[in-house]
């Protein structure tokens, strides 16, 4: 048997178990790694709290059969992630041979040579108009509209929470308020993560970063302050206000303009009321010869807006993963 396939010795401490689990999950999605580490640490510490008098090594050895060794747990998480991704992928999306091989490789943690893709490349028109079939396109558009409200709330929450917590630190009540504020930031990051995963299709954590509840208030506050993830999350919330304003402005401007161009002729026919869209001194709705041009430009602008929204959704999802996920 090769040395690389020889099972590791069972860890004797919880930090060692988590480090082996992190190593076994190397290369997997960071959000999934955070979930796996949280589940493992919560389970092991709850078992340690219940089995009073036993050492960490004894508890880990006792639960190895039920929960599993780090390598076994990592393999289960990889296989579950692949299964969930296949079940939740958008209707109509096809898995290429390369994607199937990549998913299989992720499930076992080994590299598999990727066969050449057999699917014929789609035409430029099919790719341009096919964006309308992607559910995440509409999710991205809705997220851009929603971002103004969420961005305003997140920005206000962080600014108010920081100022209130710092100003009350001179009083004894300031410590629990600060702890509650830092905890609320973690909860809100999970809420934002669920919104991003649902609308933008980017895998985000479904569990928070673990906090040892057996520690005192000062120790827990110190751990949160020392965790760079806390500050990156607050930075993300502060950035959401200018980003939300920009997203909302882009979405409303482009959508209203494209839909106005598309329906301007219809409004003139049904209501005998010019739409008021002027191009070089000519009202589009009133000029019959401009109606085909108006509709064509409006449709192209509408689908271009969909592509832009999908691109913004991917970029924002990548930024959120970098700032909200503990790497």
N, C-alpha and C positions, 0 to 999 in steps of 0.2 A: 504494500500500500504506500502511495506517495505521502511525503511528509505533510503536504498541504491539505490532505484529506484526513489527517489524524485528529480526532476530537480534542479540543482543548480541555485542560483541567477545569473542573467546576469552580467558579469564582467563590471567594470566601467572604467578600464584603459587597454591599449593595452598590457602591460606586464602581467597584471592579466589574460587577455584573452588567451595569449600565454601559461601561466603557466597551466591554466585549460585544454587547448588543449593538452599540453604535458602529463598531468596527465591522460587524457582520452585515449591517445595513448600508455599508459604504457604497455610494453611487446611487442610492435610492432617492426618491423625492424628499427634500428636507422637511416638508410638512408632514409626510408620513413618518419620518424618523422621530420628529417631535411627539407625535401621537403615541408611537410605540414606546418611547422612553418614559412618557408620562404614565401610560398604563402599567408598565413594568415596575416603575418606582412606587406608584401608589399601591400596587398589589403587594410588593415585597415589604413595604413599610407597614401596611395594615397587618400582614402576617406576623411581622416582628413585634408589633404592639400587642397582638393577641397572645402570642406564645411568650409570655413573660418568663424571664430566666434563661432563655436560650440565646446563644450568640447568633450573629448574622450568618456565619458559616453553617450553623446547624439549621437555621430557618431556610436558607437557600437550598441546602441539600434535601430538606424535607419537601419543598415545593417543586423541586426540579422535575419530579415525575408528573405533577399535575399541570404546572404552568409551562415547564420546559426549560432546557438550557438556552443560552443566548442564541446559538446558531439555529436551534429549532424554532424559537420564537421569531427570529428574523425571516426564516423561510415561510412561515405561516403568514406573516404580514405581507411579504412580497406576493405570494399567491393570491391573498385576499384582495390586494390592491389591483392586480391584473383582472381578477374576476369582476370587481366593482366597476372598473373602467370600461370593460366590455359591455356590461349591463347598462351603464349610464351614457354611453356615447350617443351622440345625436342621431335620430332616425335618418336613414339614408346614407350615413357615412360608411365608407367601406374601409376595411383594414387591408392594406397592401401586404404582400409577402414580407417586406422589410419590417412593417409594423408588427406583424405576428411574430416574427423571429425575435424582434427586440423585446416584445412583451414576454416571450418564453424565456429569453435570457435573463430578464429582470426577475422572473419568478424563481429561478434556480440559482441566480447569482453567478452565472458563467457566461462567457462570451460565445456566441454562435455566429458563424459566418452568415452574412445576410445575402440572400439570393437577389438577383436583379428583379426590380419591380416589373410585373407582367401587365399592369394596367396601362392602357394607352393614354398619353397625356391629353388633357382636355383642351379644346380650342380656346382662344383668347376670349371670344364672346361667351362661351360656356362658363369660363372662370369669372368673367365680369358680372354676368347676370346670376350666376349660381350662388352668389353671396346671400341672395334672398332666401335660400333654402337652409341656411345655417341659423339655428335658433339663437346662437350666441350673438349674432348680428343684432337682433332685436333686444337681447339682454344688454348688449353694450350701449345701444341707443338709450334704453331706459336708465341704465346706470349713469350715463352722462347727464340726463335730466335730473335724476335723483341726487347726484353728487352735490348740487348746490345746497340742498337741505342737510344732507349728512355732513358735508364739509363745514357748514356753518355751526352745526351742533358740536362736532368734534373739536373745532377750533375754540369755541366758547367754553366747552367743558375743560379743556386742558389749561387755557389761560386762567379761568376762574379757579380751577382746582389747585394749580400751582401757587397762585397769589394767595388764596385762602389758607392753604396748608403752611406755606412759609411764614405768613403773618401770625399764625396761631401757634407756631412752634415754641414760642416763649412761654406758653401756657401748657398745662398738662393735657388739656383736651386736644392740643395740636397733634400729638402723636397718633392717637386712633384715627383722627381725620386724615392725616397723611397716609396712614396704612390703608384706609378705605379708598382714598383717591387712587393710590397706586394699584390697588386691587381692581378698581373700576376700569382703569385703563386696560388691564389685561382682559377683562370681560368684554369691553367694547371692541378690542382687537379681534376677539373671537366672533363677535356679531358682524363686524366688517368683513372678516374672512368668509363667513357663511354667505354674505351678500355677493362677494366677489366670486366665490366658487359657483354659486347658483347662476349668476348673470353672465360672468365672463368666462366660465369654464376653466378656471385656474385652480389647481389643487391647493387648498389652504388647510391649516391645522384645524382639527376638530376637538382638540384638547388644549388646555392652557399649559404654559410652562409650569412644571411642578414646583410647589412651595412646601417646605417641611412645616406642617402645622404644629409640630411639637416644639418649635422654637418660640422664644419670647418675641414680643413686639419689636424691640430694638434690633434683635438679630434678623427678623424677617424684613424690617425696613432696610437694614444694612445690606442684606442680600439683594433686595430689589434695586437699591441704589447702585450696587456694584455690577448688576446685570446690564450690559449694554443694550440688551433687547428692550428694556424699559424705556430708555432714552430714544431708541430708534422708533418705537411705537408712538411716542409723543411727537417726534419729528414728523412722522407720517400724518398724524392728526392735524398738525399745524399746516402742513403742505396741502391738506385737503381743501382748505378754504380757497386759495387762489386757483387750485386745479378745478375745484367744483364750479367756480365762476367761469373759468375758461371753457370747461366741458359744456356747461349749460348754454353759454353764449354761442358756441360753435354749433351745437345740436339744434337749437331753436332757430338760429339764423338760416342755416342750410336747409333744414326741413321746411321751414315756412316759405323760403324762396323757391325751392324745387316744387313743392305742392302748389304754390301760387301759379307757377308757369304751366304746370300740367292742367290745372282746373280753371285757368283764366278764360279759355274759350267756352267751357261749359257754363261758367257763371254768366258770360255775356248772352249765351243762347237761352238759358233758363230764366234769368232775372233781368235781362236787358240792363245790366249795370256793369260798366267797365271796371276791371279789376284795379286799374291805376298803376299798372306796370309799364313803365316808359323806357323805351330803348331808342336812343338817338332822336328823341322828340316824337316818337311814334308810340301810341298806346297799343300794347300787344293784344289786349282783349278786343279792341275796336277794329284792328286791321285783320280782315279775314285771311289775307295771304300770309300773315305771320303765325296763324294758328298751328300749322304743322311744325314750324320751327320752334314755337313756344313749347309744344308738347314734347318734342324730341329732346330739346335742351333740358326741360324739366325732368324727364325720365333719366337721362344720363346723369344729371346732377344728383338726383335722388339715389341712384345706385352708387354713384361716387361717394355720396355721404355715408352710405352703408359700409363701403370699404374703409372709409376713414374712421368710422366708429369702431369697426372690428379691429383696425390697427391700433387705435387708441386704447381699446379694451385689452389687447395683448400687452401693450407697453405698460399700462397701468397695473395689470396683473403681475407682470415681472417686477415692477417696483414694489408692489405690495408684498410679494413673496420675499423680496430682499429685506424689507424693513420690518415686516410683521412676523416672520418665521425665525425662530432661534436656530441659527446655522451651526 
